[in-house]
Amino acid sequence: MSKRKQQQPTEEIFTQVIPVVFCGDEAQISQIAQLCGTPRSITYNKLGSLCGWNLDWKKADPIIRTVLTPGGIGLPAKLWEWSVNDAIKAIIAQQEAAKTFIVRAIYQRVKDDLERKRLIELLNTDPTSNNWLHRQFRKYYQRGHTFVRNQIVYQNAGYSARRLTRNTIELQVAGLAKGKRITLKLKCRHVVSGQIRLIRNEYGQLEVHCIRKRTVTKRVANPSESIGLDKGYTEAFFTSNGDEIGAGLGQMMTEKTKRITRTNRNRYRLRSYAAKRAFGGKLPPKTSRNNPDKAAAILANNLGYKVKSRRLAKEKATIKNFIRKDLRRVITSPTQICAEDLTSPIKNKHESKALNRKLNQWMKGELQASLEVISKETGSTLSVVNPAYTSQTCSQTGTLLGQRNGDRFTCYTGVVEQADKNAAKNILHRGSDDEIARYQKYAEVRKTLILRTVRYLVSIGTTVTEALKLGWLNSKFRAEAMRCEAEISPTGVVGTGKHSLVGESAKIRQRAQPQPSEMIPAILDKPVQLTLDFDLA
């Protein structure tokens, strides 16, 4: 047994939500939050477009004060400045998110390294100078607006905190009057520090958001174990080792979807009934008389969102705990985790309403978040790969020879394997595949896989036509496979470099070689001609 790899602790930053159990002046807090919304909205309106692209956040406040000053609305200068800085930082975060998609588009479109470098430099300096880059900029960066009127940002100079009891903290924050502070009591075990955010949530309660640090495990060397994970709806994950994680997740999400659908339908009926009561309309004979008071009572008491939101949050928390509990059971030590990247939406897919509802409730974001949390807890390394055709590729040969029917994947050799396990193996193999990049388009991935499939057929002495007749290859790949076969010479070599058979990675080639016992049925089904060539020189 080899010794366990040494691990070292590291720190992670997270946001903690602390409830406020007492407030000395809630009316003034609400007034300050309403006033702080003004500099926020001006910041977004002034700098939320191209004017604020790559702007230093420290230079935002002087620009905003040319439009309106803090004294114009009766807000202290520091609260004004902190609100502007918070808004411009949110805009910068949105810009960085847009840059990620724009850089991805640059790498997909441009193959020349110098041209890529030039476009990336233009993206940071002048994204409108290039027409194509300008279109991508307008596509991925949508100017923002804000209507936030429920939060106040405080820095260290704007508040003071001290401990009252073991579980209670007294917080005194700056108000509208100079020198007079508002007292708050928090239910918390530690004294807050750094930037805090006082928010009135959707239930009308005050809460404080602060930044904290916690220790996580960091891996020193590369993990010795590797695992591929296929994300699913019926179960959360299926591993390349054959383990099922989160079995029964699909049933839980289906019940949740049906309950939400049933509740919303009843709410729509009740709203329609209230509207008819208020404004008249076609009603049964006994209820033909209008009753505006009853309609107002229905709208006020029966169509709220407090119970609905609370129940939905409870269901999401239950599903999250269910996923992470089962994931911790399988991943307990530092592991190289390979998962598929499902961030890009699936376009041009028209499914039934019932199926669309289920997919909309599929918590694929929570699946990825759970992987990130578990990888930090165990010191594992998480990498995401291109998901294209992982479910249609045979994990034994690395080609498209095979058919998937439900939960079964049948290889061309007749070997039947669990479909999700086969996909998880392909995801694991793709983690070390240099020819298929993460952001590569699915058409390019298909072209690479068809080229490997045709080469493999050439290596075992079979044509694409024979593979189609035997049912090894799906008919939807017929045209592209036939064109690829026509370009291959009798020796099976196409061109030079990494696109040639000689330049193909040895690992993929070894995985693509059939066993002798697997080749016997294919050889006996057709006449065999042996040619002996002796070199007497």
C-alpha positions as CSV (number, residue, x, y, z in Angstrom):
1,M,0.0,0.0,0.0
2,S,1.4,3.4,-1.0
3,K,1.4,6.2,1.5
4,R,-1.4,8.7,1.3
5,K,-0.4,11.9,-0.5
6,Q,0.4,14.7,1.8
7,Q,-2.2,17.5,1.9
8,Q,-2.0,21.1,3.2
9,P,-4.8,23.3,4.3
10,T,-5.8,26.5,2.5
11,E,-8.5,29.1,2.9
12,E,-11.7,29.7,1.0
13,I,-13.8,32.8,1.0
14,F,-17.6,32.5,1.4
15,T,-20.6,34.7,2.2
16,Q,-22.4,34.2,5.5
17,V,-26.0,35.4,6.1
18,I,-26.7,36.6,9.6
19,P,-30.3,37.3,10.8
20,V,-31.1,40.6,12.6
21,V,-33.2,39.9,15.7
22,F,-33.5,43.6,16.8
23,C,-33.4,46.9,15.0
24,G,-33.4,50.3,16.8
25,D,-34.9,52.3,13.8
26,E,-36.3,50.2,11.0
27,A,-37.9,53.2,9.3
28,Q,-34.6,55.0,8.9
29,I,-32.9,51.8,7.6
30,S,-35.6,51.5,5.0
31,Q,-35.2,55.1,4.0
32,I,-31.4,54.7,3.7
33,A,-31.8,51.6,1.6
34,Q,-34.2,53.5,-0.7
35,L,-31.8,56.4,-1.1
36,C,-28.8,54.1,-1.8
37,G,-30.7,52.8,-4.8
38,T,-30.3,56.2,-6.5
39,P,-26.4,56.1,-6.9
40,R,-26.7,52.4,-7.9
41,S,-29.1,53.1,-10.7
42,I,-27.1,56.1,-11.9
43,T,-24.0,54.0,-12.0
44,Y,-25.6,51.3,-14.1
45,N,-27.2,53.9,-16.4
46,K,-23.9,55.8,-16.9
47,L,-21.3,53.0,-16.8
48,G,-23.3,49.9,-17.5
49,S,-22.6,50.0,-21.3
50,L,-19.4,50.6,-23.3
51,C,-18.6,53.7,-21.3
52,G,-17.6,51.6,-18.3
53,W,-15.7,48.9,-20.2
54,N,-12.4,48.1,-18.4
55,L,-12.9,51.1,-16.2
56,D,-11.0,51.2,-12.8
57,W,-13.6,51.1,-10.1
58,K,-11.9,53.8,-8.1
59,K,-12.6,56.3,-10.9
60,A,-16.4,55.7,-11.0
61,D,-17.5,57.9,-8.1
62,P,-16.1,61.2,-9.6
63,I,-17.9,60.4,-12.9
64,I,-21.2,59.7,-11.1
65,R,-21.0,62.9,-9.1
66,T,-21.1,64.9,-12.3
67,V,-24.7,63.7,-12.7
68,L,-25.8,64.0,-9.1
69,T,-24.2,64.8,-5.8
70,P,-24.9,63.1,-2.4
71,G,-26.3,66.3,-1.0
72,G,-28.9,66.4,-3.7
73,I,-30.8,63.5,-2.2
74,G,-29.7,63.9,1.4
75,L,-27.5,60.8,1.6
76,P,-24.1,60.9,3.5
77,A,-21.1,61.0,1.2
78,K,-19.6,57.7,2.5
79,L,-22.8,55.8,2.0
80,W,-23.0,57.2,-1.5
81,E,-19.4,56.3,-2.3
82,W,-19.8,52.8,-1.0
83,S,-23.0,52.2,-3.0
84,V,-21.3,53.5,-6.2
85,N,-18.2,51.3,-5.6
86,D,-20.4,48.2,-5.0
87,A,-22.3,48.8,-8.2
88,I,-19.3,49.4,-10.4
89,K,-17.7,46.2,-9.0
90,A,-20.8,44.3,-10.0
91,I,-20.6,45.8,-13.5
92,I,-16.9,44.7,-13.8
93,A,-17.9,41.2,-12.7
94,Q,-20.5,41.1,-15.5
95,Q,-17.8,42.3,-18.0
96,E,-15.5,39.5,-16.9
97,A,-18.2,36.9,-17.4
98,A,-18.9,38.3,-20.9
99,K,-15.2,38.2,-21.7
100,T,-15.1,34.5,-21.0
101,F,-17.7,33.8,-23.7
102,I,-16.1,36.2,-26.1
103,V,-12.7,34.6,-25.7
104,R,-14.3,31.2,-26.3
105,A,-15.8,32.5,-29.5
106,I,-12.4,33.9,-30.6
107,Y,-10.7,30.5,-30.0
108,Q,-13.5,28.7,-31.9
109,R,-13.4,31.0,-34.9
110,V,-9.7,32.0,-35.2
111,K,-7.0,29.4,-35.6
112,D,-4.0,31.7,-36.0
113,D,-2.3,32.5,-32.6
114,L,-1.2,36.0,-33.6
115,E,-4.7,36.9,-34.8
116,R,-6.1,35.5,-31.5
117,K,-3.7,37.6,-29.5
118,R,-4.6,40.7,-31.5
119,L,-8.4,40.2,-31.0
120,I,-7.9,39.6,-27.3
121,E,-5.9,42.8,-27.0
122,L,-8.7,44.7,-28.8
123,L,-11.2,43.1,-26.5
124,N,-9.5,44.8,-23.6
125,T,-8.8,48.1,-25.2
126,D,-11.3,48.8,-28.1
127,P,-13.8,46.0,-28.7
128,T,-15.7,48.1,-31.3
129,S,-12.8,48.6,-33.7
130,N,-13.3,45.1,-35.3
131,N,-16.7,44.4,-36.8
132,W,-16.9,40.7,-35.9
133,L,-15.6,41.4,-32.4
134,H,-18.1,44.2,-32.0
135,R,-20.9,41.8,-32.9
136,Q,-19.7,39.3,-30.3
137,F,-19.4,42.1,-27.8
138,R,-23.1,43.2,-28.3
139,K,-24.2,39.5,-28.3
140,Y,-22.6,38.5,-24.9
141,Y,-22.4,41.8,-23.0
142,Q,-25.9,43.2,-22.4
143,R,-25.9,46.5,-20.6
144,G,-27.3,46.2,-17.1
145,H,-29.9,48.1,-15.1
146,T,-30.7,47.9,-11.4
147,F,-33.8,48.4,-9.4
148,V,-32.3,47.4,-6.0
149,R,-33.7,49.4,-3.2
150,N,-33.4,47.0,-0.3
151,Q,-29.7,47.0,0.7
152,I,-27.0,49.2,2.2
153,V,-23.2,48.6,1.9
154,Y,-21.0,49.5,4.9
155,Q,-17.2,49.5,5.2
156,N,-15.3,49.3,8.5
157,A,-15.6,53.0,9.0
158,G,-19.4,52.9,8.8
159,Y,-20.1,50.5,11.7
160,S,-18.8,49.0,15.0
161,A,-19.5,45.6,16.4
162,R,-19.1,44.0,19.9
163,R,-20.1,40.8,21.5
164,L,-23.1,40.7,23.9
165,T,-23.5,37.0,24.6
166,R,-22.1,33.8,23.2
167,N,-24.7,33.9,20.3
168,T,-25.5,37.6,20.1
169,I,-23.6,40.5,18.5
170,E,-24.4,44.2,18.8
171,L,-23.9,46.1,15.6
172,Q,-24.1,49.9,15.4
173,V,-24.3,51.3,11.8
174,A,-24.2,54.9,10.5
175,G,-27.5,56.6,9.9
176,L,-28.6,59.8,8.1
177,A,-27.6,62.1,10.9
178,K,-23.9,62.6,11.5
179,G,-22.6,61.0,14.7
180,K,-25.9,59.1,15.4
181,R,-25.8,55.4,14.8
182,I,-28.5,52.8,14.6
183,T,-28.3,49.8,16.9
184,L,-28.8,46.3,15.6
185,K,-28.6,42.9,17.3
186,L,-27.4,39.9,15.4
187,K,-27.8,36.2,16.1
188,C,-24.2,35.2,15.5
189,R,-21.2,33.7,17.2
190,H,-18.4,35.8,15.8
191,V,-17.8,39.5,15.5
192,V,-18.2,40.7,12.0
193,S,-15.5,42.6,10.2
194,G,-14.7,43.9,6.7
195,Q,-17.4,45.0,4.2
196,I,-20.9,44.1,5.3
197,R,-24.3,44.4,3.5
198,L,-27.5,45.1,5.3
199,I,-30.4,43.6,3.3
200,R,-34.2,43.5,3.7
201,N,-35.1,40.1,2.2
202,E,-38.2,39.1,0.4
203,Y,-40.0,38.3,3.6
204,G,-39.4,41.8,5.0
205,Q,-36.8,40.7,7.5
206,L,-33.4,42.3,7.9
207,E,-30.2,40.3,7.5
208,V,-26.5,41.0,7.3
209,H,-24.2,39.5,4.7
210,C,-20.5,39.4,5.5
211,I,-17.4,37.7,4.1
212,R,-15.7,34.9,6.0
213,K,-13.0,32.4,5.4
214,R,-12.8,28.7,6.1
215,T,-10.2,26.0,5.8
216,V,-10.3,23.6,2.9
217,T,-8.0,20.8,1.9
218,K,-5.5,21.5,-0.9
219,R,-3.8,18.7,-2.8
220,V,0.0,18.8,-3.0
221,A,0.6,16.4,-5.9
222,N,-1.5,14.9,-8.7
223,P,-4.0,12.3,-7.3
224,S,-3.3,8.7,-8.1
225,E,-7.0,7.8,-8.7
226,S,-9.1,9.0,-11.7
227,I,-12.9,8.8,-12.2
228,G,-15.3,9.9,-14.8
229,L,-18.8,11.1,-13.9
230,D,-21.8,11.2,-16.2
231,K,-24.6,13.6,-15.1
232,G,-28.1,12.3,-15.4
233,Y,-31.7,13.0,-14.5
234,T,-32.7,9.6,-13.2
235,E,-29.7,9.5,-10.9
236,A,-27.3,12.4,-10.1
237,F,-24.1,10.7,-11.4
238,F,-22.9,7.4,-12.8
239,T,-19.2,6.8,-12.4
240,S,-16.8,5.0,-14.7
241,N,-16.3,2.4,-12.0
242,G,-20.0,1.5,-12.1
243,D,-21.2,3.3,-9.0
244,E,-24.6,5.0,-9.0
245,I,-24.7,8.3,-7.1
246,G,-28.0,9.9,-6.1
247,A,-30.3,7.0,-7.2
248,G,-33.9,8.2,-7.1
249,L,-33.1,11.8,-7.9
250,G,-35.3,11.8,-11.0
251,Q,-38.3,10.6,-9.0
252,M,-37.8,13.4,-6.5
253,M,-37.5,16.1,-9.2
254,T,-40.5,14.7,-11.1
255,E,-42.7,14.9,-8.0
256,K,-41.4,18.4,-7.4
257,T,-42.2,19.4,-11.0
258,K,-45.7,17.9,-10.8
259,R,-46.4,19.7,-7.6
260,I,-45.3,23.0,-9.0
261,T,-47.4,22.5,-12.1
262,R,-50.5,21.6,-10.1
263,T,-50.0,24.5,-7.7
264,N,-49.6,27.0,-10.5
265,R,-52.6,25.8,-12.4
266,N,-54.7,26.2,-9.3
267,R,-53.3,29.7,-8.7
268,Y,-54.2,30.7,-12.3
269,R,-57.7,29.5,-11.7
270,L,-58.0,31.3,-8.5
271,R,-56.6,34.5,-10.0
272,S,-59.1,34.2,-12.9
273,Y,-62.0,33.7,-10.5
274,A,-60.9,36.8,-8.5
275,A,-60.7,38.9,-11.6
276,K,-64.2,37.9,-12.7
277,R,-65.5,38.7,-9.2
278,A,-63.8,42.1,-9.3
279,F,-64.7,43.1,-12.9
280,G,-67.6,40.9,-13.8
281,G,-67.7,38.2,-16.4
282,K,-69.2,34.8,-17.1
283,L,-69.7,33.0,-13.8
284,P,-72.1,30.2,-12.7
285,P,-75.7,31.3,-11.9
286,K,-75.2,31.3,-8.1
287,T,-72.0,33.5,-8.3
288,S,-73.0,35.9,-11.1
289,R,-73.0,38.9,-8.7
290,N,-69.7,40.8,-8.5
291,N,-68.0,40.9,-5.1
292,P,-64.9,43.3,-5.2
293,D,-64.2,42.7,-1.5
294,K,-63.9,39.0,-1.9
295,A,-61.7,39.4,-5.0
296,A,-59.4,41.8,-3.1
297,A,-59.2,39.3,-0.2
298,I,-58.2,36.5,-2.6
299,L,-55.5,38.6,-4.2
300,A,-54.2,39.7,-0.8
301,N,-54.3,36.4,1.1
302,N,-54.3,33.5,-1.3
303,L,-51.9,34.4,-4.1
304,G,-48.8,35.4,-2.2
305,Y,-45.3,34.0,-2.6
306,K,-44.1,33.6,0.9
307,V,-45.3,30.0,1.4
308,K,-44.6,29.1,-2.2
309,S,-41.0,30.4,-2.0
310,R,-40.4,28.8,1.4
311,R,-41.6,25.4,0.2
312,L,-39.5,25.6,-3.0
313,A,-36.4,26.6,-1.1
314,K,-37.0,23.6,1.3
315,E,-37.3,21.2,-1.7
316,K,-34.1,22.5,-3.3
317,A,-32.2,22.2,0.0
318,T,-33.5,18.6,0.4
319,I,-32.3,17.7,-3.1
320,K,-28.9,19.4,-2.5
321,N,-28.3,17.5,0.7
322,F,-29.4,14.2,-1.0
323,I,-26.9,14.7,-3.8
324,R,-23.9,15.8,-1.6
325,K,-24.5,13.0,1.0
326,D,-24.3,10.3,-1.7
327,L,-21.4,12.0,-3.4
328,R,-19.4,12.1,-0.2
329,R,-19.9,8.3,0.1
330,V,-18.1,7.6,-3.2
331,I,-15.4,10.3,-3.2
332,T,-13.5,10.2,0.1
333,S,-9.9,10.7,-1.0
334,P,-8.0,13.0,-3.5
335,T,-9.2,12.0,-6.9
336,Q,-8.9,13.3,-10.5
337,I,-12.6,14.0,-11.4
338,C,-13.7,14.4,-15.0
339,A,-17.2,15.7,-15.6
340,E,-19.0,17.0,-18.7
341,D,-19.5,20.7,-19.3
342,L,-23.3,21.3,-19.5
343,T,-23.2,25.1,-19.2
344,S,-24.1,25.7,-22.9
345,P,-27.8,25.5,-23.6
346,I,-29.1,22.9,-26.1
347,K,-30.6,24.8,-29.1
348,N,-33.1,23.7,-31.8
349,K,-34.6,21.1,-29.5
350,H,-38.5,21.0,-29.5
351,E,-39.7,18.6,-26.9
352,S,-43.2,18.1,-25.2
353,K,-44.3,20.5,-22.5
354,A,-44.1,17.9,-19.9
355,L,-40.5,17.0,-20.8
356,N,-39.5,20.7,-21.0
357,R,-40.9,21.2,-17.5
358,K,-38.8,18.4,-16.1
359,L,-35.7,19.6,-17.9
360,N,-36.3,23.1,-16.6
361,Q,-36.4,21.8,-13.0
362,W,-33.3,19.7,-13.6
363,M,-30.7,21.0,-11.1
364,K,-27.7,20.6,-13.3
365,G,-26.1,23.7,-11.8
366,E,-26.4,22.1,-8.3
367,L,-24.7,18.9,-9.7
368,Q,-21.7,21.0,-10.8
369,A,-21.7,23.0,-7.5
370,S,-21.8,19.8,-5.5
371,L,-18.8,18.5,-7.4
372,E,-16.8,21.7,-6.7
373,V,-17.7,21.5,-3.0
374,I,-16.7,17.8,-2.6
375,S,-13.5,18.3,-4.6
376,K,-12.5,21.1,-2.2
377,E,-13.3,19.0,0.8
378,T,-11.3,16.0,-0.3
379,G,-8.5,17.8,-2.1
380,S,-9.5,16.4,-5.5
381,T,-9.0,18.0,-8.9
382,L,-12.1,18.7,-11.0
383,S,-11.9,19.2,-14.7
384,V,-14.7,19.5,-17.2
385,V,-14.6,18.2,-20.7
386,N,-16.6,18.5,-24.0
387,P,-19.8,16.5,-23.6
388,A,-20.5,16.0,-27.4
389,Y,-21.2,12.4,-28.4
390,T,-20.0,10.9,-25.1
391,S,-23.2,8.8,-24.9
392,Q,-22.9,7.6,-28.5
393,T,-19.2,6.6,-28.5
394,C,-18.0,3.0,-27.6
395,S,-15.7,3.2,-24.6
396,Q,-13.9,0.0,-25.7
397,T,-12.8,1.2,-29.1
398,G,-13.2,5.0,-28.9
399,T,-15.3,5.0,-32.0
400,L,-18.9,5.4,-33.0
401,L,-19.3,1.7,-33.6
402,G,-22.2,0.7,-31.4
403,Q,-25.9,1.4,-30.6
404,R,-27.5,2.8,-27.5
405,N,-31.0,1.6,-26.6
406,G,-32.3,3.1,-23.3
407,D,-30.0,2.1,-20.5
408,R,-28.0,-0.4,-22.6
409,F,-25.1,0.3,-25.0
410,T,-24.3,-2.5,-27.4
411,C,-20.8,-2.5,-28.8
412,Y,-20.2,-3.8,-32.4
413,T,-18.6,-6.9,-30.8
414,G,-21.9,-7.8,-29.1
415,V,-20.7,-6.7,-25.6
416,V,-23.6,-5.0,-23.7
417,E,-22.7,-2.3,-21.1
418,Q,-24.7,0.1,-19.0
419,A,-25.2,3.2,-21.1
420,D,-24.3,5.7,-18.4
421,K,-21.2,3.7,-17.3
422,N,-20.1,3.7,-21.0
423,A,-20.6,7.5,-21.2
424,A,-18.7,8.0,-17.9
425,K,-15.7,6.0,-19.3
426,N,-15.7,8.2,-22.4
427,I,-15.7,11.3,-20.2
428,L,-12.7,9.9,-18.4
429,H,-10.9,9.2,-21.6
430,R,-11.7,12.6,-23.0
431,G,-10.0,14.2,-20.0
432,S,-6.6,13.2,-21.6
433,D,-7.7,13.6,-25.3
434,D,-5.6,16.3,-26.9
435,E,-7.7,16.4,-30.1
436,I,-11.0,17.3,-28.5
437,A,-11.0,20.5,-26.6
438,R,-13.5,21.6,-24.0
439,Y,-15.0,24.5,-26.1
440,Q,-14.8,22.7,-29.5
441,K,-18.0,22.7,-31.5
442,Y,-20.0,19.4,-31.7
443,A,-19.6,19.3,-35.5
444,E,-15.8,19.3,-35.2
445,V,-16.0,16.6,-32.4
446,R,-18.2,14.5,-34.8
447,K,-15.7,14.9,-37.6
448,T,-12.8,13.7,-35.3
449,L,-14.8,10.7,-34.1
450,I,-15.9,9.7,-37.6
451,L,-12.3,9.9,-38.8
452,R,-11.2,7.6,-35.9
453,T,-14.1,5.2,-36.8
454,V,-13.2,5.0,-40.4
455,R,-9.5,4.4,-39.5
456,Y,-10.5,1.6,-37.1
457,L,-12.7,0.0,-39.8
458,V,-9.7,0.1,-42.2
459,S,-7.5,-1.5,-39.6
460,I,-9.9,-4.5,-39.2
461,G,-10.5,-4.8,-42.9
462,T,-14.1,-3.6,-43.0
463,T,-15.7,-0.8,-45.1
464,V,-18.3,1.7,-44.0
465,T,-20.9,0.1,-46.1
466,E,-20.4,-3.2,-44.4
467,A,-20.5,-1.5,-41.0
468,L,-23.8,0.1,-41.9
469,K,-25.3,-3.2,-43.1
470,L,-24.3,-5.0,-39.9
471,G,-25.8,-2.2,-37.8
472,W,-22.5,-1.2,-36.2
473,L,-22.6,2.4,-37.4
474,N,-25.7,4.7,-37.0
475,S,-27.1,5.6,-40.4
476,K,-27.0,9.4,-39.5
477,F,-23.2,9.2,-39.9
478,R,-23.5,7.6,-43.4
479,A,-22.7,10.6,-45.6
480,E,-19.8,12.0,-43.6
481,A,-18.3,8.5,-43.0
482,M,-18.5,7.7,-46.7
483,R,-16.7,11.0,-47.6
484,C,-14.1,10.3,-45.0
485,E,-13.5,6.8,-46.3
486,A,-13.1,8.1,-49.9
487,E,-10.3,10.4,-48.7
488,I,-8.4,7.5,-47.0
489,S,-5.7,5.7,-49.1
490,P,-5.4,1.9,-49.1
491,T,-2.8,2.2,-46.4
492,G,-5.2,4.0,-44.1
493,V,-3.1,7.2,-43.9
494,V,-4.7,10.6,-44.4
495,G,-2.4,13.6,-44.9
496,T,0.3,14.4,-42.3
497,G,0.6,15.6,-38.8
498,K,-1.9,14.9,-36.1
499,H,-4.6,14.1,-38.6
500,S,-2.7,11.1,-39.9
501,L,-2.9,7.5,-38.6
502,V,0.8,7.6,-37.7
503,G,0.3,10.8,-35.7
504,E,-2.7,9.5,-33.8
505,S,-2.1,9.1,-30.0
506,A,-0.9,5.6,-29.0
507,K,-3.4,5.4,-26.3
508,I,-6.4,5.9,-28.5
509,R,-5.0,3.4,-31.0
510,Q,-4.4,0.8,-28.3
511,R,-8.0,1.3,-27.1
512,A,-9.2,0.9,-30.7
513,Q,-7.5,-2.4,-31.3
514,P,-10.0,-5.4,-31.1
515,Q,-9.2,-8.6,-29.3
516,P,-8.6,-11.7,-31.5
517,S,-11.7,-13.3,-30.1
518,E,-13.7,-10.3,-31.1
519,M,-12.5,-10.4,-34.7
520,I,-13.3,-14.1,-35.3
521,P,-17.1,-13.6,-36.1
522,A,-16.3,-10.7,-38.5
523,I,-13.7,-12.9,-40.3
524,L,-15.9,-16.0,-40.7
525,D,-18.8,-14.0,-42.1
526,K,-16.9,-13.3,-45.4
527,P,-14.4,-15.0,-47.7
528,V,-10.8,-14.5,-46.7
529,Q,-8.0,-14.3,-49.2
530,L,-4.4,-14.6,-47.9
531,T,-1.5,-13.2,-49.9
532,L,2.1,-14.2,-49.0
533,D,4.9,-12.0,-50.1
534,F,8.5,-13.2,-49.8
535,D,11.4,-10.9,-50.1
536,L,14.3,-13.2,-51.3
537,A,16.8,-10.3,-51.4
